Amino acid sequence: MPPTMLDHTASALQQLPDEVASYVRKMILAGTVRPGEFVRIERIAEAVGVSTTPVREGLLKLCGEGFVDTVPRRGYVVAPFTKQDVRDLFWAHALLAGELASRAAENVGPTDLDELATILRDHEKAIAHGDADDVAALGLAFHSRVNAAAGSPRLVRLLDSVTANLPNLYDAQLSTPQEARLLAALRKRAARSAKTLVESHILAGADHMIAELDRRGLWSDISDAVSPCTRRAPPPSYAAPA
């Protein structure tokens, strides 16, 4: 039986809390709202363009992830977020992505290799033309194709859940020369080389990300952040994170 309009509406409503959670998570990880600051439900609802109900549901999801805490009769406050938390996220990302690259080297077929080569050529052309949207889309397509070639869809979903928690300031994609080296490793079925290339790239990003968040002042007032109930933070900007 084909889906009805009611089915589509219900599906869209179920996605709203996830969209809110993603929006607020990115604000936190980008340093737009800092540990100890209150997240205002009405302002989030206005910024995302939804009612307050999915905002509350999205914030409850973030409570479960440890990004926000509830303060009785006051609302939701950004939980402390440490440099070690950032390193842990990058470590988990590197571990999963590296394993997928290794499995891809063992399982990749001729069709996969041809598609990856085509994506790489298109990626290089997009960079030469300065098309930022195509550059981002093709970089993502390259990584997605490598992950798919691993033949481990559950591991890919687990990776997606980890990368959803990474700051959107971080570019996890390989450069085109790195993509070319990864493709060469896949052609040779060099699983260890593929794994090392992906892991080292991701792990190198942790210190860069910490430095950027430090520059944005995420940890400059960390002594206040550990005791959010004792102060009322100034309202943050709810514009989309840069």
Phi, psi and omega in degrees: 000128181293150180295144179265171177300325179296321178297316180296320180295316180297319179296318180296319180295324179293333182279340185301313178301324178294322179295319178296314180300318179297318181297311182290321179302316180293324176299317181293312184289337177273355180082010179293320169241139189251161177308133180096347179272144179278141176265115184274118186300315183296321181290323176295316180301318180293319182292321182274337181084039179227175176281175182285340182297307178295336176294314178299319180295320178294321179291326175296323176298318180291331173299316180295332179273351179087012181275330178227157175240155175266139175244116184309130176065008179234334176121217186245137182234145179293127182284157175304139182225114190260168176296327177294327175300317179297313180299322180296319179297317180293323178297314180297319178299313181297318182299312183287314181295322178295319178295320178295320178296320178297315179293325178298320179298329181278332188249350188299142179246173181303320180296318178301314182296320178296317180294320179295320178296321178295315179299318181298316178298316179295324179297316179297321178295318180297321178295317180298326181273353179070028180270096187298320181296315179292323179301312181295316183295319182286326175298317178295320180297322179297311181296320181297322181290322176298313181298319180295324181293342179292337180071029182229073186298327179292323178292324177296317179295323177295319176299317180300322180292330178284313183293337176297338181267358181277146178303137179286358173284343187269128176262103184279352186284148175288154170288165181297323174298323177292322176299319180296320178293322178294318179298320178297320178295321178294319179299323181275357186057037180271083187299318182294319180296318179298316181296315182296319181299313182291315182298314184295323178296314183291316181296328178294337181285341184298310182295324177296320181292318178298318179297320180292317179293326175297317180298326180279358175084022183299324184249013185289340182233039189295336179295326176284330186294334184279352180229066186294336185285348186266357182215162175248111183284152174295148182296131179281168173282139181250022173291157180300141180300147178289000000 
